[in-house]
Amino acid sequence: MRFRAKIVDLACLNHFSRVINTIAKLAKTCTLRLTVSKLYFILSDKVANGGVSMWCELCQGNFFDEFQMEGVAVEHNEIYLELVPENLSRALKTAQSAKAVKIKLTNKHCPCLRVAVELPSLSSSSRIVTHDIPVGVIPRRLWNDFREPSVPDFDVSIYLPVLKTMKSVVERMKNLSNSIVIEANSNGEMNLKIETDLVSVTTHFKDLGNPPWTSEDGCQSSAQDRDLESMAEARIDIRKLQQLLAGQQVNPTKALCNIVSKRIVHFILLHEDVSLQYFIPALA
């Protein structure tokens, strides 16, 4: 099992660093899945236990100048590692003006991701700062726990308003309640509501648009059969929503949310070369 990669391009490095920073804000620990063409950051708290789950996918070719890996076996050419994304984020913070960054899977006293940052120096020799980030190697028999979550059969799918606007609304509401109701319909309308004994506050968004979805067999999804005006809603933990919005370091080219009434809210944030899915279960 071997893995080594190198980033030379500064723009790619800063972009990668922002993605890792976002993930560090969403997950204390996560699984890094490496394949020949992609990297995945996965958080699979069991939604049934009230945990959020996350699936973030990056094409390695858009970030790395060199990327070599040999998986656990020829027919399973993948590597699954458990890591604390905050540690990786910290290591990359030292690389903001780096000439190059090399990442390598090593095994000194325990398995580590070694991040070697080559910094420019005044003399001809360059300074190299290395960070060893401990990782756990996840055995092959547990891989099935980290499969891509399926898109739930939602009642409504809607594009999100500008995330900055949504974030400031949610931050103000957070001081009033621990939970928030998200409701939307197929007419491009979405409301964020909080209701407590003392206060009820609703923010309305209009003309957001609804993404066209077709299912695998080419039929339109069940969301299409609903009355356009009727609202699907779910009450979720406001802190989990705020965490998602606060963690966004990069403005997505597309952001949408799917609501399964009273069960789950599924967010999808798309950038040119990164996609992030985030599932927040509804509160009872």
C-alpha positions as CSV (number, residue, x, y, z in Angstrom):
1,M,0.0,0.0,0.0
2,R,1.7,3.2,-1.1
3,F,0.6,6.8,-1.7
4,R,2.5,9.9,-2.6
5,A,1.4,13.2,-4.2
6,K,2.8,16.6,-5.0
7,I,1.3,20.1,-5.5
8,V,3.4,22.7,-7.2
9,D,0.8,25.1,-8.5
10,L,0.1,27.8,-5.8
11,A,-3.5,28.3,-6.9
12,C,-4.2,24.6,-6.7
13,L,-2.6,24.4,-3.3
14,N,-4.7,27.3,-1.9
15,H,-7.8,25.8,-3.3
16,F,-7.0,22.4,-1.8
17,S,-6.3,24.1,1.5
18,R,-9.7,25.8,1.5
19,V,-11.5,22.5,0.8
20,I,-9.7,20.8,3.7
21,N,-10.5,23.8,5.9
22,T,-14.2,23.5,5.1
23,I,-14.1,19.7,5.9
24,A,-12.3,20.4,9.2
25,K,-15.2,22.7,10.2
26,L,-17.7,20.0,9.4
27,A,-16.1,16.9,10.9
28,K,-13.8,16.2,13.9
29,T,-12.6,13.0,12.3
30,C,-13.4,11.6,8.9
31,T,-12.4,8.9,6.4
32,L,-10.1,9.8,3.5
33,R,-10.7,7.4,0.6
34,L,-8.0,7.4,-2.1
35,T,-8.5,6.0,-5.6
36,V,-6.5,6.5,-8.7
37,S,-8.5,9.4,-9.9
38,K,-10.3,10.8,-6.9
39,L,-10.1,11.7,-3.2
40,Y,-13.1,11.4,-1.0
41,F,-13.7,12.8,2.5
42,I,-16.5,10.8,4.2
43,L,-18.3,11.3,7.4
44,S,-20.8,8.6,8.1
45,D,-22.4,9.2,11.4
46,K,-25.4,7.0,11.4
47,V,-28.2,9.4,10.4
48,A,-30.6,7.1,12.5
49,N,-28.7,8.1,15.6
50,G,-29.2,11.8,14.8
51,G,-25.7,12.2,13.3
52,V,-25.0,14.2,10.1
53,S,-23.2,12.6,7.2
54,M,-21.0,14.1,4.6
55,W,-19.6,13.0,1.2
56,C,-17.0,15.2,-0.4
57,E,-15.4,14.3,-3.8
58,L,-12.4,15.8,-5.5
59,C,-10.8,15.0,-8.8
60,Q,-7.1,14.6,-8.0
61,G,-6.0,15.8,-11.5
62,N,-7.4,19.3,-10.7
63,F,-5.2,19.7,-7.6
64,F,-2.1,17.5,-7.9
65,D,0.9,17.7,-10.2
66,E,1.9,14.2,-9.3
67,F,-0.3,11.5,-7.8
68,Q,0.8,7.9,-7.3
69,M,-1.0,5.3,-5.3
70,E,-1.1,1.5,-4.9
71,G,-4.1,0.2,-3.1
72,V,-4.5,-2.7,-0.7
73,A,-4.6,-5.2,-3.6
74,V,-4.7,-5.2,-7.4
75,E,-8.5,-5.8,-7.5
76,H,-9.1,-3.3,-4.6
77,N,-6.9,-0.5,-5.7
78,E,-8.0,1.9,-3.0
79,I,-6.8,3.1,0.4
80,Y,-9.1,4.1,3.3
81,L,-7.6,6.2,6.1
82,E,-9.1,7.7,9.2
83,L,-7.8,11.1,10.1
84,V,-8.5,14.4,11.9
85,P,-9.0,16.9,9.1
86,E,-8.0,19.8,11.4
87,N,-4.5,18.4,11.6
88,L,-4.2,18.4,7.8
89,S,-5.7,21.8,7.6
90,R,-3.1,23.1,10.1
91,A,-0.2,21.6,8.2
92,L,-1.4,23.2,5.0
93,K,-1.7,26.6,6.6
94,T,2.1,26.7,6.8
95,A,2.1,26.2,3.0
96,Q,0.6,29.5,1.8
97,S,3.7,30.7,0.0
98,A,5.3,27.3,-0.6
99,K,7.2,26.2,-3.7
100,A,5.8,22.7,-3.4
101,V,4.0,20.4,-1.0
102,K,4.5,16.7,-0.9
103,I,2.1,14.3,0.8
104,K,3.2,10.8,1.5
105,L,1.8,7.8,3.4
106,T,4.6,6.6,5.8
107,N,4.9,4.2,8.6
108,K,7.5,5.2,11.2
109,H,6.0,4.3,14.6
110,C,2.5,4.3,13.3
111,P,0.9,5.1,10.0
112,C,1.2,8.8,9.1
113,L,0.5,11.2,6.3
114,R,3.7,13.1,6.0
115,V,3.1,16.6,4.6
116,A,6.5,18.1,3.5
117,V,6.2,21.9,2.7
118,E,9.1,23.3,0.7
119,L,9.3,27.0,1.6
120,P,11.2,29.6,-0.5
121,S,14.4,30.8,1.2
122,L,17.0,33.5,0.5
123,S,19.9,31.1,0.1
124,S,20.1,28.5,-2.6
125,S,19.0,25.7,-0.3
126,S,15.3,25.6,0.5
127,R,13.7,25.1,3.9
128,I,11.5,22.1,4.3
129,V,8.9,21.9,7.1
130,T,7.4,18.4,7.7
131,H,4.3,17.5,9.5
132,D,3.5,13.9,10.4
133,I,-0.3,13.4,10.8
134,P,-1.3,10.1,12.4
135,V,-3.9,8.2,10.5
136,G,-5.6,4.9,11.0
137,V,-5.7,2.4,8.1
138,I,-9.2,1.1,7.7
139,P,-9.3,-2.7,6.9
140,R,-10.9,-3.9,3.7
141,R,-13.7,-5.7,5.6
142,L,-15.1,-2.3,6.8
143,W,-15.0,-0.5,3.5
144,N,-18.7,-1.1,2.8
145,D,-19.5,1.3,5.7
146,F,-18.2,4.1,3.6
147,R,-20.2,3.8,0.4
148,E,-21.7,6.9,-1.3
149,P,-25.0,7.7,0.3
150,S,-27.9,7.5,-2.1
151,V,-30.0,10.6,-2.9
152,P,-33.2,10.1,-0.8
153,D,-36.5,10.1,-2.6
154,F,-37.2,13.7,-1.7
155,D,-40.5,15.6,-1.6
156,V,-39.0,18.9,-2.8
157,S,-35.7,19.9,-4.4
158,I,-34.8,23.6,-4.5
159,Y,-31.8,25.8,-5.3
160,L,-30.5,27.6,-2.2
161,P,-30.3,31.4,-1.9
162,V,-26.9,33.1,-1.7
163,L,-25.2,31.2,1.1
164,K,-23.8,34.4,2.7
165,T,-27.4,35.7,3.0
166,M,-28.6,32.4,4.4
167,K,-25.7,32.3,6.8
168,S,-26.5,35.7,8.3
169,V,-30.2,34.8,8.7
170,V,-29.3,31.5,10.4
171,E,-26.8,33.2,12.7
172,R,-29.4,35.6,14.0
173,M,-32.0,32.9,14.5
174,K,-29.5,30.7,16.3
175,N,-29.7,33.1,19.3
176,L,-33.4,32.5,19.6
177,S,-33.8,28.7,19.2
178,N,-31.9,25.4,18.9
179,S,-33.9,24.2,16.0
180,I,-35.0,25.6,12.7
181,V,-37.7,24.5,10.2
182,I,-36.7,24.5,6.5
183,E,-39.7,24.4,4.2
184,A,-39.8,24.7,0.4
185,N,-42.1,23.9,-2.5
186,S,-41.8,23.3,-6.2
187,N,-42.6,26.9,-7.0
188,G,-39.1,28.2,-6.1
189,E,-40.2,29.3,-2.6
190,M,-38.3,28.5,0.6
191,N,-38.9,29.6,4.2
192,L,-36.6,29.4,7.3
193,K,-38.7,29.4,10.4
194,I,-38.2,29.3,14.1
195,E,-41.0,29.1,16.7
196,T,-40.6,29.3,20.4
197,D,-43.0,30.1,23.2
198,L,-42.0,33.7,23.0
199,V,-41.3,34.4,19.4
200,S,-41.9,33.1,15.9
201,V,-39.7,34.4,13.0
202,T,-39.9,33.4,9.4
203,T,-37.6,34.5,6.5
204,H,-39.1,34.0,3.0
205,F,-37.1,33.4,-0.2
206,K,-38.7,33.5,-3.6
207,D,-37.9,32.7,-7.2
208,L,-35.1,30.3,-6.2
209,G,-35.9,27.8,-8.9
210,N,-36.2,24.0,-8.7
211,P,-33.6,21.7,-10.2
212,P,-34.8,19.3,-12.9
213,W,-34.3,15.7,-11.7
214,T,-34.8,12.5,-13.6
215,S,-34.4,9.2,-11.9
216,E,-32.3,6.3,-13.2
217,D,-35.0,4.9,-15.4
218,G,-35.6,8.3,-17.0
219,C,-38.9,8.9,-15.1
220,Q,-39.2,12.1,-13.2
221,S,-39.0,11.8,-9.5
222,S,-42.0,11.7,-7.1
223,A,-41.4,15.3,-6.3
224,Q,-42.8,16.1,-9.7
225,D,-46.2,14.7,-8.8
226,R,-46.7,17.1,-5.9
227,D,-48.8,20.3,-5.9
228,L,-46.4,23.1,-6.8
229,E,-47.5,25.3,-3.9
230,S,-47.4,22.6,-1.2
231,M,-44.5,22.9,1.3
232,A,-42.3,20.0,2.4
233,E,-40.7,20.7,5.7
234,A,-38.2,19.3,8.2
235,R,-37.0,20.6,11.6
236,I,-33.3,20.3,12.1
237,D,-30.6,21.3,14.6
238,I,-29.8,24.9,13.8
239,R,-26.1,24.5,14.9
240,K,-25.6,21.8,12.3
241,L,-27.0,24.0,9.6
242,Q,-24.9,27.0,10.8
243,Q,-21.8,24.8,10.8
244,L,-22.3,23.9,7.1
245,L,-22.8,27.5,6.1
246,A,-20.0,28.9,8.2
247,G,-17.6,26.2,6.8
248,Q,-18.0,27.4,3.2
249,Q,-14.6,28.8,2.2
250,V,-15.4,28.7,-1.5
251,N,-18.6,30.0,-3.0
252,P,-20.2,27.0,-4.8
253,T,-21.3,27.4,-8.5
254,K,-24.5,25.5,-7.6
255,A,-26.1,24.9,-4.2
256,L,-29.3,23.0,-3.7
257,C,-31.2,21.2,-1.0
258,N,-33.6,18.2,-1.1
259,I,-36.2,17.8,1.6
260,V,-37.7,14.5,2.7
261,S,-40.6,15.7,4.8
262,K,-39.9,15.3,8.5
263,R,-37.0,13.0,7.8
264,I,-33.9,14.6,6.3
265,V,-32.5,17.6,4.6
266,H,-29.8,16.8,2.0
267,F,-27.6,19.6,0.8
268,I,-25.5,19.5,-2.4
269,L,-22.8,22.1,-3.0
270,L,-21.0,21.9,-6.4
271,H,-17.8,23.7,-7.4
272,E,-16.0,23.1,-10.7
273,D,-13.9,20.4,-9.2
274,V,-15.4,19.6,-5.8
275,S,-18.8,18.3,-4.8
276,L,-20.0,18.2,-1.2
277,Q,-23.1,16.4,0.0
278,Y,-24.3,17.0,3.5
279,F,-27.2,15.2,5.2
280,I,-28.9,16.6,8.3
281,P,-31.5,14.3,9.9
282,A,-34.8,15.9,11.1
283,L,-35.5,16.2,14.8
284,A,-38.5,14.3,16.1
